Amino acid sequence: MSVILSVTRNELRHLVRSRVALTGLILVALLTFAAALTSNAYQADQAGLRERLQHAADQDFAAQPNRHPHRVVHFGHFAIRPASGLAAMDPGVEAYTGNMIFLEGHRQNSANFGDARQSSLLVRFGQLSPALVLQVIVPLLLVFIGAGMIAGERERGTLRQSLLAGISGGALLSGKALALGLAALAISTPAFGLLLWLGASGGARLSAVGLTTLGYVAYLAFWTLLIIAVSATANRSRSALIGLVGAWAFMVVLVPRVAPEAAAALAPLPTRVETDIAVQRDLRSMGDSHNPNDPYFAAFKQKTLKQYGVTRVEDLPVNYRGLLAIEGEKLTSSLFDRYADQAFGAMEAQGRVMDALAVVSPTVAIRRVSMTLAETDLFAYRRFLEQAEAYRYDLVQRLNRLQATAVTAADDAAKSKNAAAEARSRISADHWQAMPHFDPKRPSAADVVGRAVPALVALLLWLAAGAVFAARAGHRLNRSAA
């Protein structure tokens, strides 16, 4: 152990004395600090903004005067997605999916106001976040400062001297890997500090903080072992650097960029235009409640009359227009849900294709771990949409039931021609003031961890592969000295 620590100390002294290595470490550490600081400030501002916007939307909805319930249906409401506790670490897909939905009757609207739609084109290349720095920039810096750690000694002739002096190849690799790992830890400290802060402040679950830390430590440890092993295998520093830069470009840049294209080709998703056309086509075939001869609604009318034991709509104890609104909303919502399920089914299939590529890139695995634990992945977005739709449907049907029970059929029919009937069709604003507020629920900690485990296992397998590669490189060094 003392030999390993001695090698580590010598290598750290060399890194500190090297102006290029020290400058790179300082600059990336400052970049990590800036990413952590700005991302945390931005997400804290977003959390406050979203909370204020939701409160303002609730107040505007409750402030409506006495009016007809169907007017309230079309007045609409807003559902705003609360900020995730670990979004400051990894914003995930939030910049592209939007965080606010306008809720109204007869329609399912998409989420709007994503950062990518409101900011510069640079946002589309990824926000500067601690996750981006740790996944992309830190491995590249480690490549440049670590590629010559052993290959450089081989070129200078000092490697053979060290081995002949009794230092084993395993001890030499372990000491240099420890030095490179400490350097990686030093420049990553601001990101890990942010994780600890988010966990200590109560903004994030401790299980998510712990597993995210484990994931990034495993990811950086893999790169450390890979770099040292390649440096020990290569005959020249230049060869080691070229090979490692190629590995970084393939695993960090190429595979994550190609993965979405491959997923889209293997599991195609209909375009927005195609979906809208299909929805409108199906809506026309479902029936028209305003057409008395429509087969579906004619049957619904007869069923309703039989249910209440009357022969005429005018004899119903409730407002038939309200019943039509309830039935129409049920039909259209079921159609919207079916198309939404199909779209998310295709997206999940694409996600499985992308996750499978973790076997050729640890960056794919750490991205899945990071976004899943931060609750900024596609699953979290879908959960928000489903809860918003459930709230919209419940709200609209509550208002439709008020039309059926609190507004008489006679006043509803005459409101456009008779001012007195129009006034009587307006019900008290107390009804919408008593409506429940949108209160989305987070998934359980066990559910989040369960979805992150497969990618975390893949990441640990990459780490094990790196350890095996490094061990074989150490044995090779021993044989070369024999």
C-alpha positions in Angstrom: 0.0 0.0 0.0 2.9 2.4 0.8 4.2 1.8 -2.7 0.9 2.8 -4.3 0.6 5.9 -2.1 4.2 6.9 -3.1 3.4 6.5 -6.8 0.2 8.6 -6.2 2.1 11.4 -4.5 4.7 11.5 -7.2 2.1 11.7 -9.9 0.2 14.4 -8.1 3.3 16.5 -7.8 3.9 16.0 -11.5 0.3 17.2 -12.3 0.8 20.3 -10.1 4.1 21.1 -11.7 2.7 20.7 -15.2 1.3 24.1 -16.3 -0.9 22.5 -19.0 -2.4 19.9 -16.7 -2.8 22.3 -13.8 -4.4 25.0 -16.0 -6.8 22.4 -17.4 -7.8 21.1 -14.0 -8.4 24.6 -12.7 -10.4 25.7 -15.7 -12.7 22.6 -15.7 -13.1 22.9 -11.9 -14.2 26.5 -12.4 -16.5 25.4 -15.2 -18.1 22.8 -13.0 -18.5 25.4 -10.2 -20.1 27.8 -12.7 -22.4 25.1 -14.0 -23.5 24.1 -10.5 -24.0 27.7 -9.4 -25.9 28.9 -12.5 -28.0 25.7 -12.8 -29.0 25.8 -9.2 -29.9 29.5 -9.3 -31.9 29.0 -12.5 -33.8 26.0 -11.2 -34.6 27.8 -7.9 -35.9 30.7 -9.9 -38.0 28.3 -12.1 -39.4 26.6 -9.0 -40.6 29.9 -7.6 -41.9 31.1 -10.9 -43.9 28.0 -11.5 -45.4 28.1 -8.0 -46.4 31.7 -8.5 -47.9 31.0 -12.0 -49.9 28.1 -10.7 -51.2 30.2 -7.8 -52.1 33.0 -10.2 -53.9 30.5 -12.5 -55.9 29.1 -9.5 -56.8 32.7 -8.5 -57.9 33.7 -12.0 -60.1 30.6 -12.3 -61.7 31.1 -8.9 -62.2 34.8 -9.6 -64.7 34.2 -12.4 -68.1 35.8 -11.8 -71.5 34.0 -11.9 -71.8 32.4 -15.3 -73.0 29.4 -17.3 -70.9 26.3 -16.4 -70.1 25.7 -20.1 -68.6 29.2 -20.3 -66.3 28.1 -17.4 -65.4 25.0 -19.4 -64.1 27.2 -22.2 -62.5 29.7 -19.9 -60.1 26.9 -19.1 -57.3 26.5 -16.5 -53.6 25.9 -16.4 -51.6 23.0 -15.1 -47.9 23.8 -14.4 -45.3 21.2 -13.7 -43.5 21.6 -10.4 -39.7 21.8 -10.6 -37.8 18.5 -9.8 -35.6 18.4 -6.8 -32.5 17.3 -8.8 -33.2 19.3 -12.0 -30.3 21.6 -11.0 -28.0 18.6 -11.5 -29.5 17.3 -14.6 -32.4 19.2 -16.4 -32.9 16.2 -18.7 -35.7 16.6 -21.3 -37.4 19.5 -19.5 -35.9 22.1 -21.8 -37.6 20.4 -24.8 -40.9 19.1 -23.4 -42.4 22.3 -21.8 -43.9 22.7 -18.4 -47.3 24.3 -18.8 -50.6 23.0 -20.2 -53.7 24.9 -21.0 -56.7 22.8 -19.8 -60.0 23.2 -21.6 -63.0 21.1 -22.7 -63.0 19.0 -25.8 -59.3 19.1 -26.3 -56.0 17.7 -25.0 -53.3 20.4 -25.4 -49.6 19.8 -25.4 -47.2 21.2 -22.9 -45.7 24.6 -23.9 -43.0 27.0 -22.8 -40.0 24.7 -23.0 -36.6 26.5 -22.8 -35.6 25.3 -26.2 -38.5 27.1 -27.8 -37.8 30.4 -26.0 -34.0 30.5 -25.8 -31.2 30.6 -28.3 -30.3 27.8 -30.6 -27.4 26.9 -28.2 -29.9 25.4 -25.8 -30.6 22.6 -28.3 -27.1 21.4 -27.9 -27.6 21.0 -24.2 -27.8 23.3 -21.2 -24.6 23.9 -19.3 -25.4 21.7 -16.3 -23.2 19.8 -13.9 -24.4 16.6 -15.5 -23.1 17.8 -18.9 -19.7 18.7 -17.5 -19.3 15.4 -15.7 -20.5 13.3 -18.7 -18.7 15.1 -21.5 -16.0 17.5 -20.5 -14.4 15.9 -17.4 -13.6 12.6 -19.3 -12.0 14.5 -22.1 -9.7 16.4 -19.7 -8.8 13.2 -18.0 -7.8 11.7 -21.4 -5.4 14.6 -22.1 -3.7 14.7 -18.7 -3.7 10.9 -18.2 -2.8 9.5 -21.7 0.9 9.9 -21.1 1.1 8.8 -17.5 2.6 5.4 -18.3 3.2 5.6 -22.0 5.3 8.8 -21.4 7.5 6.9 -18.9 8.0 4.1 -21.4 9.2 6.7 -23.9 11.6 8.3 -21.4 12.9 4.9 -20.3 11.9 5.4 -16.6 9.1 2.8 -16.7 11.5 -0.2 -17.0 13.6 1.3 -14.2 10.6 1.5 -11.9 9.6 -2.1 -12.7 13.2 -3.4 -12.1 13.3 -1.5 -8.8 10.6 -3.9 -7.5 7.5 -1.9 -8.2 4.9 -4.3 -9.6 2.8 -3.3 -12.6 -0.3 -3.5 -10.5 1.0 -1.2 -7.9 2.2 1.3 -10.5 -1.2 1.3 -12.3 -3.0 1.6 -9.0 -1.0 4.5 -7.8 -1.4 6.4 -11.1 -5.1 5.5 -11.3 -5.5 6.8 -7.8 -3.8 10.1 -8.7 -5.9 10.5 -11.8 -9.0 9.6 -9.8 -8.2 12.2 -7.2 -7.8 14.8 -9.9 -11.2 13.8 -11.3 -12.7 14.1 -7.9 -11.2 17.5 -7.3 -12.7 19.0 -10.5 -16.0 17.3 -9.9 -16.3 18.5 -6.3 -18.7 21.4 -7.1 -21.1 19.0 -8.8 -21.0 16.6 -5.8 -21.3 19.5 -3.5 -24.5 20.6 -5.3 -25.9 17.1 -4.9 -25.2 17.2 -1.2 -26.8 20.6 -0.9 -29.9 19.5 -2.7 -30.3 16.5 -0.5 -29.6 18.4 2.8 -32.0 21.3 1.9 -34.8 18.8 1.4 -35.2 19.5 -2.3 -34.2 16.0 -3.4 -34.6 12.5 -2.0 -31.5 11.2 -0.3 -31.9 7.9 -2.2 -31.7 9.8 -5.5 -28.7 11.8 -4.2 -26.9 8.8 -3.1 -27.4 6.7 -6.2 -26.7 9.7 -8.5 -23.4 10.2 -6.7 -22.6 6.5 -7.0 -23.4 6.6 -10.7 -21.1 9.5 -11.5 -18.3 8.0 -9.3 -18.5 4.7 -11.2 -18.6 6.6 -14.5 -15.5 8.7 -13.7 -13.8 5.6 -12.2 -14.3 3.7 -15.5 -12.7 6.5 -17.5 -9.8 6.6 -15.0 -9.2 2.9 -15.3 -9.6 2.9 -19.1 -7.1 5.8 -19.5 -4.5 4.2 -17.3 -4.9 0.8 -19.0 -4.6 2.3 -22.5 -1.6 4.3 -21.4 0.0 1.2 -20.0 -0.7 -0.8 -23.2 0.4 1.9 -25.8 4.0 2.2 -26.8 3.9 6.0 -27.2 2.0 8.8 -25.6 0.7 10.0 -29.0 -0.8 6.5 -29.7 -2.5 6.4 -26.3 -3.9 9.9 -26.8 -5.2 9.2 -30.3 -6.8 6.0 -29.1 -8.4 7.5 -26.0 -9.7 10.6 -27.9 -11.2 8.2 -30.5 -12.9 6.2 -27.6 -14.2 9.4 -26.1 -15.6 10.6 -29.4 -17.3 7.3 -30.0 -18.7 6.7 -26.6 -19.5 10.3 -25.5 -20.3 12.0 -28.8 -21.2 9.6 -31.5 -23.3 6.9 -29.8 -25.5 9.3 -27.8 -26.1 11.4 -31.0 -26.7 8.5 -33.2 -28.9 6.7 -30.7 -32.0 8.9 -31.2 -31.8 8.4 -35.0 -31.5 4.7 -34.7 -34.4 4.6 -32.3 -36.5 6.7 -34.6 -35.8 4.4 -37.5 -36.5 1.2 -35.5 -39.6 2.5 -33.7 -41.0 5.4 -35.8 -43.3 7.9 -34.2 -46.1 9.6 -36.2 -45.6 13.3 -36.8 -47.8 15.9 -35.1 -49.6 16.6 -38.3 -50.3 13.0 -39.0 -51.7 12.5 -35.5 -53.9 15.6 -35.7 -55.4 14.4 -39.0 -56.1 11.0 -37.6 -57.7 12.5 -34.5 -59.9 14.7 -36.5 -60.9 11.8 -38.8 -61.9 9.7 -35.8 -63.7 12.6 -34.2 -66.0 12.9 -37.2 -66.7 9.2 -37.2 -67.6 9.2 -33.5 -70.9 11.1 -33.9 -72.3 14.6 -33.6 -74.3 15.4 -30.6 -75.9 18.4 -32.4 -77.4 16.1 -35.1 -80.7 14.5 -33.9 -80.3 11.8 -36.5 -76.8 10.7 -35.5 -77.0 7.0 -34.7 -74.8 7.0 -31.6 -76.4 10.0 -29.9 -79.9 8.9 -31.0 -79.3 5.6 -29.1 -77.9 7.6 -26.2 -81.0 9.7 -26.1 -83.3 6.6 -26.0 -81.1 5.0 -23.3 -81.3 8.2 -21.2 -85.1 8.5 -21.6 -85.5 4.8 -20.6 -83.2 5.3 -17.6 -85.3 8.1 -16.2 -88.7 6.5 -17.2 -89.8 9.3 -19.5 -90.7 9.6 -23.2 -89.5 13.2 -23.9 -86.4 15.1 -23.2 -88.5 18.0 -21.8 -89.7 15.6 -19.1 -86.2 14.7 -17.8 -85.5 15.8 -14.2 -82.1 17.0 -15.4 -80.8 19.2 -18.2 -80.3 17.0 -21.3 -77.7 19.4 -22.7 -75.5 18.8 -19.7 -75.9 15.0 -20.1 -74.8 15.4 -23.8 -71.8 17.4 -22.7 -70.8 14.7 -20.2 -71.1 11.9 -22.8 -69.3 13.9 -25.5 -66.4 14.7 -23.2 -66.1 11.0 -22.3 -66.0 10.0 -25.9 -63.4 12.6 -27.0 -61.2 12.1 -24.0 -61.1 8.3 -24.6 -60.0 9.1 -28.1 -57.3 11.5 -27.0 -56.1 9.0 -24.4 -55.8 6.3 -27.0 -53.6 8.4 -29.3 -51.5 9.6 -26.4 -50.9 6.0 -25.3 -49.9 5.1 -28.8 -47.5 8.0 -29.0 -45.9 7.3 -25.6 -45.8 3.6 -26.5 -43.6 4.5 -29.5 -41.5 6.8 -27.4 -40.9 4.0 -24.8 -39.9 1.7 -27.6 -37.4 4.3 -28.8 -36.2 4.6 -25.2 -35.6 0.9 -25.0 -33.5 1.0 -28.2 -31.5 3.8 -26.8 -31.0 2.1 -23.4 -29.8 -1.0 -25.3 -26.9 1.0 -26.6 -25.6 1.3 -23.1 -23.7 -1.9 -24.0 -21.5 0.2 -26.3 -21.4 3.4 -24.4 -21.3 4.1 -20.6 -22.4 7.6 -21.4 -25.8 6.3 -22.4 -26.0 4.4 -19.1 -25.1 7.4 -16.9 -27.5 9.7 -18.8 -30.3 7.2 -18.1 -29.3 7.0 -14.4 -28.9 10.7 -14.0 -32.2 11.7 -15.7 -34.2 9.0 -14.0 -33.1 9.8 -10.5 -33.5 13.6 -11.2 -37.1 12.9 -12.4 -36.4 14.8 -15.6 -36.8 11.9 -18.0 -39.6 11.0 -20.4 -41.4 8.9 -17.7 -41.6 11.9 -15.4 -42.9 14.1 -18.3 -45.6 11.5 -19.2 -46.6 11.3 -15.5 -47.1 15.0 -15.5 -49.2 14.9 -18.7 -51.4 12.0 -17.4 -52.0 13.8 -14.1 -52.8 17.0 -15.9 -55.3 15.2 -18.2 -56.9 13.4 -15.2 -57.4 16.8 -13.6 -58.7 18.4 -16.8 -61.2 15.6 -17.3 -62.4 15.7 -13.7 -62.8 19.5 -13.8 -64.7 19.5 -17.1 -67.0 16.8 -16.0 -67.7 18.5 -12.7 -68.8 21.6 -14.7 -70.8 19.5 -17.2 -72.6 17.9 -14.2 -73.4 21.4 -12.9 -74.9 22.2 -16.3 -77.0 19.1 -16.0 -78.2 19.7 -12.5 -78.0 23.4 -11.7 -79.2 24.9 -15.0 -82.8 24.1 -16.1 -83.3 22.8 -19.7 -85.8 25.6 -20.4 -83.3 28.4 -19.4 -80.5 26.6 -21.2 -82.5 26.5 -24.4 -83.8 30.1 -24.2 -80.6 31.9 -22.9 -79.6 33.2 -26.3 -83.0 34.9 -26.9 -84.2 35.7 -23.4 -82.2 38.0 -21.1 -84.1 36.7 -18.0 -83.3 33.0 -19.0 -79.7 34.0 -19.7 -79.4 35.5 -16.2 -81.0 32.4 -14.5 -78.5 30.1 -16.4 -75.7 31.8 -14.6 -74.9 29.8 -11.5 -73.0 31.0 -8.4 -69.2 31.5 -8.6 -69.0 29.5 -5.3 -69.1 26.3 -7.5 -65.7 27.0 -9.2 -64.2 28.5 -6.1 -64.8 25.1 -4.5 -63.1 23.2 -7.3 -59.9 21.3 -6.3 -56.5 22.7 -7.3 -54.1 20.8 -9.5 -51.8 18.9 -7.2 -49.5 16.5 -9.0 -48.0 13.6 -7.1 -44.4 12.5 -7.4 -43.6 8.8 -8.0 -42.5 6.9 -5.0 -38.8 6.6 -4.2 -38.9 2.9 -4.8 -40.4 3.4 -8.3 -37.7 5.9 -9.3 -34.9 3.7 -8.0 -36.4 0.7 -9.7 -36.3 2.4 -13.1 -32.7 3.5 -12.6 -31.3 0.1 -11.5 -30.9 -1.5 -15.0 -28.8 1.5 -16.2 -26.9 1.6 -13.0 -26.1 -2.1 -13.3 -24.9 -1.5 -16.9 -22.6 1.3 -15.6 -21.2 -1.0 -12.9 -20.5 -3.6 -15.5 -18.5 -1.0 -17.5 -16.6 -0.3 -14.4 -15.8 -4.0 -13.9 -14.7 -4.2 -17.5 -12.4 -1.3 -17.0 -11.0 -2.9 -13.9 -10.3 -6.2 -15.8 -8.6 -4.2 -18.6 -6.4 -2.4 -16.1 -5.5 -5.6 -14.3 -4.5 -7.3 -17.5 -2.4 -4.2 -18.4 -0.7 -4.5 -15.1 0.2 -8.2 -15.7 1.5 -7.3 -19.1 3.8 -4.7 -17.5 5.1 -7.4 -15.1 5.8 -9.7 -18.0 7.6 -7.0 -20.0 10.0 -6.4 -17.0 10.7 -10.1 -16.6 
